[in-house]
Amino acid sequence: MLAKVRTAAVQGLDAYPVDVEVDVGGGLPAFTIVGLPDTAVQEAKERVRAAIRNSNFEVPSRKITINLAPADVRKEGPAFDLPMAIGILLATEQIRASGLDGAMALGELSLDGGIRPVPGVLSIAMAARAGGIHTLIAPAVNAQEAALVEGLQVYAVRSLFQVTQHLEGEEVLTPVRSPPHSDAGADYAVDFAEVKGQAYARRALEIAAAGGHNVLMVGPPGAGKTMLARRLPTILPPLIWDEAIEVTRIYSVAGRLNGHGPVRERPFRSPHHSTSSAALVGGGTVPRPGEVTLAHHGVLFLDELPEFHRDALEVLRQPLEEGFVTVARVQSTVTFPSRFMLVAAMNPCPCGYHGDGLRECLCTPSQIARYLGRISGPLLDRFDLHIEVPRVPSGDLMTTLPAEPSTDIRTRVLRARARQQERLGSLGACNAGMTGRLLRKYCRLDEEGRTFLRAAIERLGLSARAHDRILRLARTIADLEAADVLTNAHLAEAVQYRAFDRPLRLLA
Amino acid sequence: MGDNDDIRIVARDDEEYPSALRPISDPPRELFVRGTLLPQDEIAVAIVGARRASEYGKAVARRLAADLVACGVTIVSGMARGIDGAAHQGALDGGGRTIAVLGCGPDMVYPKEHAPLMQRIIRSGAVVSEFPPETPPRPEQFPQRNRIISGLAKGVVVVEGRIGSGSLITADFALEQGREVFAVPGNIFEETTWAPHQLVAQGARLVVSALDILDELKIPHGSVQRPAAVSLSDEERAVWQQLSFTPLHVDRIAANCGQPVALISRVLLSLEAEGLVDALAGQRYVKKV
């Protein structure tokens, strides 16, 4: 007898429908899975067999053939376990299927018949809804994310037996309720109020957040570079609903959601400097999202920037320029979104204490120059701000005066962002993304400003590539003050966040 | 290494050979010279000191050199990092002449980051060495060249130096050669001030301004001229008053002024552009002289 159960599989961040066709017929007892299954799918045989037996059903001693259609796409993972088991029970007429029309089922089986969570359920739920499916039977742990899709009835199931009870109408489950859509609810574990001192660095990060600028922090070990970077998401605008869904989808596909509902906090990812380029941009035979995608709508933090492999930094180019990454494999080419703020940190010199003031640096100027030279020009061009972060004297750390909390800073950031959106005319647009044409249109200087900038570049020995970056930063500084016209004061402050434009000073 | 087209050999019986060197006990047989040695270079003062110098020390060296060249004095030093470099710099910025005595061949740039400084010295004075071209810098050559530094000068000013500093060797040569020794006082808690204080204890002349040197060496001078004061805005003056020769971080300056760091950054940049403050690595600032 033949049975068909609908399910879906994830490719990239999207899902496509898969039909699980089960045929139980004559011949020598056997269990065959076709349709390009990978090892985890092949091993489903053992799990399905045990789960059926331990749910008080029987596995027939006949020839079982399962086809995963479409048969020309490679299938991976254990999410087909549940539809296979349901298919076998239907094909052997151990259960009757009334409730399976317009329904999809997925889940990994454990040997005792329990149902375990699988990755990508949100993507599958979205694809199901778009494909006219009205019911989704999903592992209980994944039910929260599936219920984010409106117009889809989601049943949270914990065991194969529970599924059969539900399908036969003996103990019908109630669908999981969708959580209310709201833009609020981010709850960060860290806050800028915890950062003592560091007035200059705090100001720089506020500007970075306000204009969406990438930041490079240079400072000795123990200066608090990581601490500062980790708090950057807390002063960025809250995720709007669509962004939250996008991030949740990514974390779902990556298997990192762990039963939570929508992700409300902007991600913060800090891959170690030994991370391979595949782990950064995503990889695997069926590609999974890498660090740049896990940082989508959030912050990607690269500590010890000069220690990263050259090819790892090279692969960051596409996501930084285009906001997505393309992962090409023999089987398929997948595109992942990857729009993030890049924050990097490095020591000022090989020993780490140049310019520290508290501890003497023993590096020679040529050693320092060589060390700083490891950051190539094209890479440096990715950063609108390069700031020097000092160690805070221990006396200042003892202060009990509370520093300004993240919410206050975020209020100013939001106001500055609103001005940028109005000017640039598109949602989410910020100064960091201004092209040359927009830059010339919106960052026009009067005669006095031009003279000032030219004099500063000459007298301070700034490199020529600094010019446009200074304008862009000055624009954000002016936006924070709700000022329309760029003044010398804005330009002067902008110059102070361009440490690498002044190579001689970094050596001084 | 570098091009050596411009290297000339000046032997002891050449007219160009510095007459001040002839009477010393172990004069170099010949000098390798890049740039020019002029008769006016006979009125010379050497300024030497620590390689790892404080901002204070470098500021003193720059100031003394600038004030001395304003009175027609040539500044002699060793082109090392720290005090030596600052002394040359001060002389050049003051529009005066300066001579660098190297511990390696005249075609070698040591330390490397002084390549631009070396070119400036060749244009406004001379780089001299007793070592032939292509001689690499070796530790034992530096004490030996110190006798030429003191020999070329009428007096030696020691600005900073730790215990066992090479500056003391230069001071010893100076006494042997009958030159005056001067020492600049500093903070007694800093190890860099050990050598000059030691010299003062042994009878060196304490220096608090270029006048002390000019008077002692009987070099005629008018009143040493200060550049006219620049007019500062109220904000600039408030920031300026917080600064010293000890580097201060911008956060600290802002806290001392009780102003937001954004404002202080702007003011510091304009002070820097006006040439009144120096910005150091790590967003730290010092007064400039």
Chai-1 contact restraints between the chains, C-beta under 6 A:
chainA,res_idxA,chainB,res_idxB,connection_type,confidence,min_distance_angstrom,max_distance_angstrom,comment,restraint_id
A,A199,B,D251,contact,1.0,0.0,6.0,A-B,restraint_1
A,A199,B,A254,contact,1.0,0.0,6.0,A-B,restraint_2
A,A199,B,V261,contact,1.0,0.0,6.0,A-B,restraint_3
A,Y200,B,V250,contact,1.0,0.0,6.0,A-B,restraint_4
A,Y200,B,D251,contact,1.0,0.0,6.0,A-B,restraint_5
A,Y200,B,V261,contact,1.0,0.0,6.0,A-B,restraint_6
A,R203,B,V261,contact,1.0,0.0,6.0,A-B,restraint_7
A,R203,B,A262,contact,1.0,0.0,6.0,A-B,restraint_8
A,H354,B,A281,contact,1.0,0.0,6.0,A-B,restraint_9
A,G355,B,A281,contact,1.0,0.0,6.0,A-B,restraint_10
A,G355,B,G282,contact,1.0,0.0,6.0,A-B,restraint_11
A,P365,B,E113,contact,1.0,0.0,6.0,A-B,restraint_12
A,S366,B,K112,contact,1.0,0.0,6.0,A-B,restraint_13
A,E388,B,G282,contact,1.0,0.0,6.0,A-B,restraint_14
A,E388,B,Q283,contact,1.0,0.0,6.0,A-B,restraint_15
A,P390,B,H249,contact,1.0,0.0,6.0,A-B,restraint_16
A,P390,B,G282,contact,1.0,0.0,6.0,A-B,restraint_17
A,A456,B,A273,contact,1.0,0.0,6.0,A-B,restraint_18
A,R459,B,A273,contact,1.0,0.0,6.0,A-B,restraint_19
A,A489,B,R266,contact,1.0,0.0,6.0,A-B,restraint_20
A,A492,B,R266,contact,1.0,0.0,6.0,A-B,restraint_21
A,A492,B,L269,contact,1.0,0.0,6.0,A-B,restraint_22
A,A492,B,S270,contact,1.0,0.0,6.0,A-B,restraint_23
A,E493,B,A262,contact,1.0,0.0,6.0,A-B,restraint_24
A,E493,B,S265,contact,1.0,0.0,6.0,A-B,restraint_25
A,E493,B,R266,contact,1.0,0.0,6.0,A-B,restraint_26
A,V495,B,L269,contact,1.0,0.0,6.0,A-B,restraint_27
A,Q496,B,S265,contact,1.0,0.0,6.0,A-B,restraint_28
A,Q496,B,L269,contact,1.0,0.0,6.0,A-B,restraint_29
A,R505,B,A279,contact,1.0,0.0,6.0,A-B,restraint_30
A,L506,B,A281,contact,1.0,0.0,6.0,A-B,restraint_31
A,A508,B,L280,contact,1.0,0.0,6.0,A-B,restraint_32
A,A508,B,A281,contact,1.0,0.0,6.0,A-B,restraint_33
